[in-house]
Amino acid sequence: RLIWSGYHELVDMADNELLCHVYVDLLDAAEALIVDVDFPSEGPEGDQERQRIAAHASLFVAVADRNVEAARHQAEIVRLVSRPLFEPG
């Protein structure tokens, strides 16, 4: 839920009203899909979840600092740590 709050805060910082509306609609749709998901807290999946949360936190800090290069880097890390650990067989 903190990650979703962070993304909504990013919208508040943006200066393009049209893109903000589209982004909020996408956030709301995505959030509705995962409202009942139990996120892992143990084992490799729990470790990955902690890394994903930390990467998002670093992304939000970079954006708040208006550090574009760091934000791009952290966005790539978020993408990498958000991938499934195991591909379905």
All heavy atoms as an XYZ file, in Angstrom:
700
protein
N       0.826     -1.208      0.000
C       0.000      0.000      0.000
C       0.862      1.261      0.000
O       0.483      2.258     -0.578
C      -0.937     -0.017      1.191
C      -1.897     -1.193      1.138
C      -3.208     -0.894      1.802
N      -4.058     -2.045      1.775
C      -4.882     -2.343      0.784
N      -4.932     -1.574     -0.263
N      -5.638     -3.403      0.827
N       2.031      1.184      0.644
C       2.924      2.343      0.641
C       3.442      2.645     -0.761
O       3.594      3.802     -1.133
C       4.090      2.121      1.598
C       3.732      2.147      3.082
C       4.937      1.766      3.928
C       3.218      3.513      3.474
N       3.706      1.593     -1.523
C       4.176      1.799     -2.889
C       3.102      2.519     -3.703
O       3.390      3.472     -4.426
C       4.585      0.467     -3.544
C       5.868     -0.064     -2.883
C       4.782      0.632     -5.056
C       6.263     -1.450     -3.305
N       1.846      2.096     -3.568
C       0.767      2.757     -4.299
C       0.653      4.217     -3.873
O       0.443      5.109     -4.703
C      -0.561      2.024     -4.113
C      -0.528      0.675     -4.761
C      -0.542     -0.528     -4.139
C      -0.421      0.395     -6.163
N      -0.454     -1.542     -5.070
C      -0.387     -1.004     -6.310
C      -0.350      1.196     -7.290
C      -0.290     -1.609     -7.559
C      -0.256      0.576     -8.533
C      -0.225     -0.814     -8.652
N       0.795      4.470     -2.588
C       0.755      5.859     -2.101
C       1.888      6.668     -2.727
O       1.704      7.831     -3.097
C       0.881      5.898     -0.580
O      -0.222      5.282      0.014
N       3.054      6.053     -2.832
C       4.188      6.729     -3.452
C       3.924      7.091     -4.898
O       4.258      8.189     -5.355
N       3.299      6.176     -5.631
C       2.982      6.473     -7.025
C       1.955      7.593     -7.135
O       2.038      8.440     -8.020
C       2.515      5.224     -7.768
C       3.663      4.358     -8.211
C       3.879      3.102     -7.670
C       4.554      4.813     -9.172
C       4.944      2.320     -8.073
C       5.629      4.038     -9.586
C       5.813      2.794     -9.031
O       6.876      2.034     -9.431
N       1.005      7.630     -6.224
C       0.036      8.727     -6.233
C       0.726     10.061     -5.891
O       0.356     11.105     -6.418
C      -1.125      8.437     -5.284
C      -2.115      7.470     -5.857
N      -3.075      7.836     -6.779
C      -2.281      6.140     -5.666
C      -3.784      6.783     -7.117
N      -3.326      5.735     -6.458
N       1.727     10.020     -5.040
C       2.494     11.235     -4.741
C       3.255     11.723     -5.964
O       3.395     12.921     -6.188
C       3.474     10.987     -3.584
C       2.803     10.802     -2.242
C       2.073     12.036     -1.771
O       2.569     13.160     -1.985
O       0.983     11.876     -1.200
N       3.754     10.786     -6.768
C       4.438     11.175     -8.005
C       3.503     11.961     -8.916
O       3.914     12.926     -9.558
C       4.960      9.942     -8.748
C       6.116      9.186     -8.127
C       6.473      7.984     -8.996
C       7.319     10.072     -7.921
N       2.247     11.550     -8.949
C       1.270     12.259     -9.769
C       1.141     13.702     -9.287
O       1.061     14.638    -10.086
C      -0.101     11.549     -9.743
C      -1.168     12.393    -10.413
C      -0.005     10.187    -10.413
N       1.132     13.890     -7.984
C       1.009     15.242     -7.428
C       2.179     16.130     -7.830
O       2.041     17.353     -7.883
C       0.900     15.189     -5.898
C      -0.406     14.580     -5.431
O      -1.368     14.528     -6.228
O      -0.467     14.143     -4.266
N       3.322     15.537     -8.107
C       4.509     16.309     -8.476
C       4.555     16.636     -9.968
O       5.289     17.521    -10.383
C       5.771     15.537     -8.094
C       5.935     15.328     -6.607
S       7.325     14.252     -6.224
C       8.691     15.243     -6.796
N       3.778     15.921    -10.765
C       3.837     16.087    -12.217
C       3.189     17.396    -12.651
O       2.339     17.945    -11.951
C       3.142     14.909    -12.890
N       3.592     17.867    -13.823
C       3.053     19.125    -14.307
C       2.225     18.986    -15.592
O       1.865     19.973    -16.201
C       4.167     20.151    -14.511
C       5.253     19.666    -15.441
O       5.116     18.580    -16.028
O       6.258     20.379    -15.579
N       1.907     17.773    -15.984
C       1.087     17.543    -17.169
C      -0.238     16.938    -16.703
O      -0.322     15.759    -16.378
C       1.807     16.607    -18.141
C       1.044     16.428    -19.428
O      -0.166     16.229    -19.427
N       1.763     16.477    -20.540
N      -1.280     17.763    -16.678
C      -2.563     17.348    -16.112
C      -3.179     16.162    -16.853
O      -3.697     15.239    -16.228
C      -3.527     18.530    -16.105
C      -4.774     18.268    -15.301
C      -5.641     19.502    -15.151
O      -5.131     20.634    -15.274
O      -6.847     19.311    -14.922
N      -3.105     16.158    -18.167
C      -3.679     15.062    -18.941
C      -2.993     13.736    -18.608
O      -3.649     12.726    -18.341
C      -3.587     15.345    -20.440
C      -4.098     14.235    -21.358
C      -5.571     13.951    -21.096
C      -3.867     14.603    -22.811
N      -1.645     13.742    -18.605
C      -0.923     12.513    -18.273
C      -1.199     12.077    -16.839
O      -1.260     10.881    -16.554
C       0.571     12.699    -18.500
C       1.000     12.743    -19.969
C       2.502     12.966    -20.073
C       0.595     11.491    -20.710
N      -1.385     13.022    -15.949
C      -1.712     12.687    -14.557
C      -3.021     11.915    -14.477
O      -3.121     10.920    -13.764
C      -1.792     13.942    -13.695
S      -0.198     14.690    -13.362
N      -4.024     12.365    -15.213
C      -5.322     11.669    -15.197
C      -5.196     10.252    -15.742
O      -5.744      9.302    -15.173
C      -6.370     12.459    -15.990
C      -6.824     13.690    -15.309
N      -7.546     13.683    -14.133
C      -6.664     14.992    -15.622
C      -7.806     14.910    -13.755
N      -7.271     15.730    -14.636
N      -4.460     10.103    -16.837
C      -4.255      8.769    -17.418
C      -3.503      7.886    -16.430
O      -3.864      6.726    -16.201
C      -3.493      8.878    -18.765
C      -3.074      7.502    -19.267
C      -4.336      9.604    -19.787
N      -2.464      8.427    -15.827
C      -1.637      7.669    -14.881
C      -2.462      7.225    -13.677
O      -2.375      6.068    -13.245
C      -0.456      8.540    -14.459
C       0.621      7.827    -13.703
C       1.403      6.858    -14.315
C       0.876      8.124    -12.372
C       2.411      6.204    -13.626
C       1.874      7.474    -11.668
C       2.640      6.521    -12.303
O       3.630      5.883    -11.609
N      -3.283      8.113    -13.129
C      -4.120      7.761    -11.971
C      -5.108      6.668    -12.352
O      -5.335      5.729    -11.577
C      -4.840      9.008    -11.402
C      -5.933      8.616    -10.428
C      -3.833      9.920    -10.725
N      -5.688      6.754    -13.533
C      -6.607      5.705    -13.983
C      -5.897      4.355    -14.067
O      -6.437      3.325    -13.649
C      -7.222      6.053    -15.334
C      -8.252      7.174    -15.238
O      -8.699      7.500    -14.111
O      -8.601      7.732    -16.299
N      -4.671      4.361    -14.608
C      -3.902      3.118    -14.688
C      -3.545      2.589    -13.300
O      -3.626      1.382    -13.041
C      -2.625      3.337    -15.508
C      -2.823      3.537    -17.001
C      -1.513      3.945    -17.657
C      -3.375      2.282    -17.646
N      -3.161      3.479    -12.400
C      -2.851      3.068    -11.025
C      -4.065      2.444    -10.353
O      -3.960      1.400     -9.701
C      -2.379      4.266    -10.190
C      -0.954      4.723    -10.359
C      -0.723      5.992     -9.545
C       0.017      3.648     -9.939
N      -5.203      3.097    -10.495
C      -6.421      2.581     -9.870
C      -6.791      1.205    -10.418
O      -7.169      0.308     -9.666
C      -7.582      3.558    -10.063
C      -7.413      4.836     -9.267
O      -6.573      4.858     -8.335
O      -8.121      5.814     -9.577
N      -6.657      1.028    -11.731
C      -6.968     -0.265    -12.344
C      -6.008     -1.348    -11.856
O      -6.422     -2.456    -11.507
C      -6.915     -0.146    -13.865
N      -4.722     -1.036    -11.811
C      -3.726     -2.012    -11.351
C      -3.934     -2.343     -9.880
O      -3.871     -3.508     -9.478
C      -2.318     -1.471    -11.581
N      -4.204     -1.338     -9.076
C      -4.397     -1.561     -7.644
C      -5.618     -2.442     -7.392
O      -5.607     -3.301     -6.508
C      -4.549     -0.217     -6.934
C      -4.480     -0.319     -5.433
C      -4.429      1.040     -4.769
O      -4.626      2.074     -5.446
O      -4.204      1.055     -3.549
N      -6.662     -2.283     -8.172
C      -7.868     -3.095     -8.019
C      -7.584     -4.570     -8.280
O      -8.227     -5.442     -7.692
C      -8.957     -2.590     -8.954
N      -6.606     -4.853     -9.121
C      -6.274     -6.235     -9.448
C      -5.501     -6.945     -8.341
O      -5.514     -8.167     -8.266
C      -5.454     -6.290    -10.746
C      -6.188     -5.888    -12.012
C      -5.207     -5.835    -13.172
C      -7.325     -6.858    -12.310
N      -4.814     -6.193     -7.481
C      -3.962     -6.843     -6.476
C      -4.433     -6.605     -5.049
O      -3.727     -6.904     -4.102
C      -2.497     -6.388     -6.600
C      -2.338     -4.923     -6.236
C      -1.929     -6.700     -7.947
C      -0.933     -4.558     -5.861
N      -5.647     -6.120     -4.876
C      -6.112     -5.741     -3.537
C      -6.086     -6.921     -2.555
O      -5.836     -6.727     -1.377
C      -7.507     -5.078     -3.614
C      -8.598     -6.082     -3.948
C      -7.815     -4.335     -2.340
N      -6.305     -8.131     -3.023
C      -6.363     -9.288     -2.132
C      -5.150    -10.201     -2.221
O      -5.191    -11.340     -1.782
C      -7.627    -10.102     -2.421
C      -8.884     -9.349     -2.026
O      -8.829     -8.575     -1.044
O      -9.909     -9.527     -2.697
N      -4.056     -9.714     -2.779
C      -2.852    -10.518     -2.924
C      -2.106    -10.566     -1.596
O      -1.910     -9.551     -0.937
C      -1.938     -9.939     -4.023
C      -0.600    -10.659     -4.062
C      -2.631    -10.012     -5.368
N      -1.719    -11.774     -1.193
C      -0.877    -11.934     -0.006
C       0.569    -11.956     -0.472
O       0.995    -12.865     -1.186
C      -1.192    -13.244      0.724
C      -2.530    -13.205      1.424
O      -2.890    -12.128      1.926
O      -3.210    -14.245      1.466
N       1.318    -10.952     -0.076
C       2.711    -10.874     -0.491
C       3.571    -11.720      0.438
O       3.340    -11.761      1.649
C       3.179     -9.419     -0.501
C       2.518     -8.617     -1.579
C       1.429     -7.821     -1.299
C       2.978     -8.696     -2.883
C       0.813     -7.094     -2.298
C       2.370     -7.972     -3.893
C       1.279     -7.170     -3.596
N       4.564    -12.397     -0.115
C       5.402    -13.295      0.694
C       6.258    -12.525      1.689
O       6.653    -11.388      1.446
C       6.273    -13.989     -0.353
C       6.307    -13.054     -1.506
C       4.997    -12.330     -1.507
N       6.525    -13.183      2.816
C       7.397    -12.560      3.810
C       8.577    -13.454      4.178
O       9.495    -13.014      4.858
C       6.597    -12.210      5.077
O       6.029    -13.374      5.633
N       8.561    -14.689      3.726
C       9.615    -15.645      4.055
C      10.273    -16.168      2.787
O       9.713    -16.107      1.698
C       9.028    -16.826      4.846
C       8.325    -16.433      6.130
C       9.260    -15.858      7.170
O      10.432    -16.289      7.217
O       8.834    -14.978      7.923
N      11.470    -16.715      2.958
C      12.182    -17.383      1.874
C      12.625    -16.439      0.779
O      12.625    -15.216      0.949
N      12.999    -16.997     -0.374
C      13.485    -16.181     -1.483
C      12.452    -15.156     -1.956
O      12.798    -14.029     -2.303
C      13.786    -17.195     -2.592
C      13.919    -18.501     -1.914
C      13.081    -18.430     -0.677
N      11.184    -15.553     -1.958
C      10.137    -14.621     -2.395
C      10.000    -13.456     -1.415
O       9.788    -12.320     -1.827
C       8.795    -15.343     -2.546
C       8.758    -16.335     -3.694
C       9.245    -17.723     -3.275
O       9.603    -17.914     -2.089
O       9.272    -18.609     -4.140
N      10.150    -13.715     -0.122
C      10.113    -12.645      0.871
C      11.293    -11.707      0.721
O      11.142    -10.477      0.834
N      12.466    -12.272      0.441
C      13.654    -11.441      0.195
C      13.438    -10.548     -1.025
O      13.760     -9.365     -1.001
C      14.890    -12.313     -0.032
C      15.328    -13.052      1.222
O      14.937    -12.640      2.340
O      16.059    -14.052      1.072
N      12.876    -11.129     -2.076
C      12.617    -10.351     -3.289
C      11.604     -9.244     -2.997
O      11.764     -8.120     -3.470
C      12.103    -11.239     -4.410
C      11.869    -10.448     -5.694
C      11.264    -11.277     -6.799
O      10.650    -12.308     -6.552
N      11.427    -10.823     -8.018
N      10.594     -9.530     -2.210
C       9.589     -8.510     -1.881
C      10.226     -7.352     -1.118
O       9.935     -6.181     -1.388
C       8.450     -9.135     -1.070
C       7.326     -8.186     -0.754
C       6.597     -7.667     -1.986
O       6.762     -8.202     -3.102
O       5.856     -6.684     -1.823
N      11.127     -7.646     -0.194
C      11.825     -6.582      0.536
C      12.709     -5.759     -0.402
O      12.774     -4.536     -0.293
C      12.621     -7.178      1.694
C      11.726     -7.582      2.876
C      12.531     -8.077      4.065
N      13.077     -9.405      3.834
C      12.375    -10.538      3.919
N      11.090    -10.505      4.218
N      12.955    -11.699      3.705
N      13.359     -6.416     -1.351
C      14.176     -5.700     -2.335
C      13.300     -4.808     -3.217
O      13.668     -3.677     -3.541
C      14.943     -6.685     -3.216
C      16.048     -7.413     -2.500
C      16.678     -8.485     -3.372
O      16.274     -8.707     -4.513
N      17.675     -9.177     -2.830
N      12.134     -5.308     -3.580
C      11.214     -4.542     -4.414
C      10.731     -3.286     -3.685
O      10.715     -2.194     -4.250
C      10.017     -5.419     -4.810
C       9.130     -4.842     -5.882
C       8.028     -5.831     -6.242
N       7.081     -5.988     -5.172
C       6.078     -5.134     -4.921
N       5.904     -4.072     -5.680
N       5.245     -5.363     -3.936
N      10.405     -3.436     -2.410
C       9.958     -2.292     -1.615
C      11.088     -1.277     -1.457
O      10.881     -0.067     -1.614
C       9.423     -2.773     -0.251
C       8.115     -3.532     -0.461
C       9.235     -1.595      0.714
C       7.647     -4.300      0.757
N      12.292     -1.755     -1.187
C      13.446     -0.854     -1.032
C      13.746     -0.119     -2.340
O      14.062      1.074     -2.336
C      14.669     -1.634     -0.566
N      13.635     -0.826     -3.464
C      13.893     -0.197     -4.763
C      12.859      0.894     -5.044
O      13.200      1.968     -5.545
C      13.882     -1.245     -5.872
N      11.605      0.632     -4.719
C      10.576      1.658     -4.896
C      10.861      2.864     -4.006
O      10.725      4.011     -4.447
C       9.182      1.095     -4.585
C       8.562      0.383     -5.725
N       8.726     -0.966     -5.919
C       7.772      0.819     -6.734
C       8.059     -1.327     -7.000
N       7.471     -0.258     -7.519
N      11.253      2.615     -2.770
C      11.561      3.731     -1.860
C      12.686      4.587     -2.426
O      12.602      5.830     -2.425
C      11.930      3.198     -0.475
N      13.721      3.957     -2.957
C      14.834      4.700     -3.561
C      14.383      5.469     -4.797
O      14.834      6.596     -5.035
C      15.973      3.749     -3.928
O      16.512      3.169     -2.768
N      13.482      4.878     -5.562
C      12.935      5.565     -6.733
C      12.197      6.829     -6.309
O      12.396      7.902     -6.881
C      11.988      4.630     -7.491
C      11.155      5.270     -8.606
C      12.045      5.819     -9.711
C      10.161      4.264     -9.152
N      11.362      6.722     -5.281
C      10.586      7.878     -4.834
C      11.495      8.979     -4.284
O      11.253     10.164     -4.506
C       9.549      7.472     -3.792
C       8.524      6.490     -4.326
C       8.055      5.468     -3.529
C       8.047      6.588     -5.626
C       7.115      4.566     -4.007
C       7.111      5.685     -6.120
C       6.635      4.669     -5.305
N      12.573      8.592     -3.601
C      13.527      9.580     -3.095
C      14.199     10.304     -4.263
O      14.328     11.536     -4.255
C      14.568      8.923     -2.166
C      15.722      9.869     -1.882
C      13.912      8.480     -0.866
N      14.606      9.549     -5.270
C      15.264     10.159     -6.434
C      14.321     11.135     -7.133
O      14.737     12.227     -7.540
C      15.739      9.077     -7.408
N      13.059     10.764     -7.259
C      12.095     11.663     -7.900
C      11.893     12.907     -7.046
O      11.880     14.027     -7.563
C      10.758     10.935     -8.159
C       9.677     11.917     -8.591
C      10.946      9.845     -9.204
N      11.738     12.729     -5.749
C      11.550     13.877     -4.856
C      12.742     14.819     -4.914
O      12.585     16.041     -4.832
C      11.314     13.401     -3.429
N      13.932     14.247     -5.089
C      15.154     15.054     -5.207
C      15.337     15.624     -6.618
O      16.307     16.333     -6.876
C      16.388     14.212     -4.859
C      16.468     13.868     -3.397
O      15.759     14.503     -2.580
O      17.250     12.951     -3.052
N      14.427     15.260     -7.518
C      14.492     15.681     -8.927
C      15.798     15.247     -9.590
O      16.364     15.930    -10.434
C      14.264     17.173     -9.070
C      12.897     17.604     -8.589
C      12.586     19.033     -8.947
N      11.277     19.431     -8.445
C      10.113     19.218     -9.054
N      10.097     18.568    -10.188
N       8.986     19.626     -8.531
N      16.276     14.074     -9.184
C      17.491     13.491     -9.741
C      17.070     12.512    -10.841
O      16.794     11.342    -10.579
C      18.279     12.788     -8.631
C      19.610     12.277     -9.120
O      19.804     12.020    -10.307
N      20.541     12.107     -8.190
N      17.011     13.007    -12.058
C      16.485     12.226    -13.174
C      17.310     10.975    -13.421
O      16.764      9.883    -13.620
C      16.413     13.096    -14.455
C      16.005     12.269    -15.662
C      15.457     14.254    -14.238
N      18.624     11.103    -13.407
C      19.487      9.943    -13.669
C      19.294      8.862    -12.608
O      19.176      7.679    -12.916
C      20.947     10.383    -13.747
C      21.864      9.303    -14.266
C      21.514      8.830    -15.669
O      21.077      9.638    -16.500
O      21.666      7.624    -15.930
N      19.255      9.252    -11.343
C      19.038      8.281    -10.266
C      17.653      7.660    -10.374
O      17.483      6.453    -10.139
C      19.223      8.944     -8.906
N      16.655      8.453    -10.744
C      15.294      7.925    -10.890
C      15.233      6.889    -12.006
O      14.606      5.836    -11.847
C      14.313      9.062    -11.150
N      15.901      7.164    -13.119
C      15.935      6.185    -14.217
C      16.622      4.900    -13.775
O      16.172      3.790    -14.087
C      16.661      6.774    -15.419
C      15.859      7.781    -16.169
C      16.583      8.255    -17.403
N      15.765      9.235    -18.108
C      16.231     10.319    -18.664
N      17.519     10.578    -18.650
N      15.417     11.160    -19.273
N      17.719      5.057    -13.061
C      18.452      3.886    -12.567
C      17.570      3.068    -11.618
O      17.484      1.845    -11.730
C      19.739      4.343    -11.872
C      20.518      3.233    -11.256
N      21.226      2.323    -12.006
C      20.678      2.882     -9.961
C      21.793      1.450    -11.192
N      21.476      1.768     -9.949
N      16.924      3.738    -10.693
C      16.081      3.040     -9.721
C      14.866      2.411    -10.398
O      14.426      1.330    -10.002
C      15.632      3.990     -8.611
C      16.734      4.360     -7.641
C      17.436      3.160     -7.020
O      18.655      3.145     -6.921
N      16.703      2.154     -6.606
N      14.332      3.054    -11.427
C      13.205      2.468    -12.154
C      13.627      1.156    -12.807
O      12.853      0.189    -12.838
C      12.680      3.450    -13.198
N      14.845      1.100    -13.304
C      15.358     -0.151    -13.896
C      15.518     -1.218    -12.811
O      15.193     -2.382    -13.031
C      16.687      0.108    -14.614
C      17.296     -1.119    -15.240
C      16.453     -1.739    -16.347
O      15.510     -1.102    -16.844
O      16.740     -2.900    -16.699
N      15.996     -0.829    -11.656
C      16.121     -1.788    -10.548
C      14.746     -2.296    -10.137
O      14.559     -3.496     -9.917
C      16.882     -1.158     -9.368
C      18.350     -0.935     -9.764
C      16.787     -2.038     -8.120
C      19.153     -0.163     -8.758
N      13.766     -1.399    -10.044
C      12.393     -1.817     -9.721
C      11.923     -2.851    -10.734
O      11.353     -3.882    -10.370
C      11.431     -0.602     -9.684
C       9.979     -1.054     -9.701
C      11.707      0.271     -8.463
N      12.169     -2.582    -12.007
C      11.746     -3.520    -13.048
C      12.406     -4.883    -12.863
O      11.752     -5.927    -12.944
C      12.090     -2.955    -14.431
C      11.531     -3.791    -15.583
C      11.978     -3.252    -16.929
N      13.392     -3.458    -17.179
C      13.945     -4.627    -17.528
N      13.196     -5.701    -17.651
N      15.236     -4.723    -17.750
N      13.685     -4.883    -12.559
C      14.413     -6.140    -12.411
C      13.968     -6.935    -11.191
O      13.808     -8.150    -11.269
C      15.920     -5.872    -12.348
C      16.559     -5.385    -13.643
C      17.999     -4.964    -13.394
C      16.467     -6.450    -14.722
N      13.790     -6.265    -10.061
C      13.427     -7.008     -8.844
C      11.944     -7.334     -8.785
O      11.516     -8.061     -7.892
C      13.870     -6.278     -7.547
C      15.370     -6.125     -7.500
C      13.154     -4.955     -7.369
N      11.173     -6.835     -9.740
C       9.741     -7.138     -9.770
C       9.426     -8.336    -10.664
O       8.282     -8.763    -10.733
C       8.959     -5.908    -10.249
O       9.097     -4.854     -9.326
N      10.432     -8.878    -11.318
C      10.236    -10.038    -12.174
C      10.067    -11.284    -11.318
O      10.629    -11.396    -10.236
C      11.423    -10.209    -13.112
C      11.575     -9.031    -14.074
C      12.827     -9.098    -14.862
N      12.832    -10.285    -15.722
C      13.871    -10.669    -16.430
N      14.997     -9.995    -16.370
N      13.811    -11.725    -17.179
N       9.309    -12.266    -11.819
C       9.152    -13.521    -11.067
C      10.499    -14.209    -10.866
O      11.356    -14.167    -11.748
C       8.251    -14.384    -11.961
C       7.629    -13.435    -12.939
C       8.560    -12.259    -13.060
N      10.675    -14.811     -9.693
C      11.908    -15.545     -9.427
C      12.000    -16.789    -10.295
O      13.064    -17.172    -10.750
C      11.970    -15.964     -7.962
C      12.268    -14.853     -6.962
C      12.180    -15.404     -5.548
C      13.633    -14.262     -7.202
N      10.876    -17.429    -10.490
C      10.836    -18.684    -11.241
C       9.831    -18.547    -12.365
O       8.709    -18.104    -12.148
C      10.441    -19.860    -10.345
C      11.292    -19.951     -9.104
C      10.798    -19.541     -7.879
C      12.580    -20.444     -9.169
C      11.571    -19.626     -6.738
C      13.365    -20.524     -8.032
C      12.861    -20.121     -6.815
N      10.237    -18.914    -13.549
C       9.318    -18.896    -14.684
C       8.393    -20.084    -14.575
O       8.836    -21.200    -14.251
C      10.106    -18.945    -16.000
C      10.954    -17.710    -16.266
C      10.123    -16.455    -16.404
O       9.013    -16.527    -16.951
O      10.600    -15.386    -15.979
N       7.095    -19.886    -14.835
C       6.165    -21.013    -14.800
C       6.556    -22.100    -15.792
O       7.006    -21.790    -16.896
C       4.819    -20.403    -15.181
C       4.995    -18.930    -15.151
C       6.469    -18.641    -15.187
N       6.440    -23.362    -15.369
C       6.873    -24.476    -16.205
C       5.913    -24.770    -17.252
O       5.919    -25.055    -18.312
